[in-house]
Amino acid sequence: QVQLVESGGGLVQPGGSLRLSCAASGSIFSFNVMGWYRQAPGKRRELVATIMRGGSTNYADSVKGRFTISRDSAENTVYLQMNSLKPEDTAVYYCNADRLVGSLTTNSYWGQGTQVTVSS
């Protein structure tokens, strides 16, 4: 039922910028937390940034000061603004949304991923 669609990935030179978008099929406020993850070849999927329903944010140390997560409730979209990109940022980026159901169950939803390649 829930669909998350990422867009905005591509090829960019080091030092460049990209903005990723994650469009949800319903209200983003129906989720307790939304976030961005990334996975490079041969690496585990890692958390990049999160935004809670109330608006608080959290970032991985590797992207602090460079990436910004934000949302547009009217468009039901979460964004990831990526500045000062480095080759080590190269990965497939995934949008995630978690919804708590009751007290013991969490429903997690994932987008299909969008490729970000940082290379000269």
Summary of the structure (lengths in Angstrom):
residues: 120
radius of gyration: 14.0
end to end distance: 40.0
largest distance: 48.5
contacts: 337
relative contact order: 0.31
helix: 5%
strand: 54%
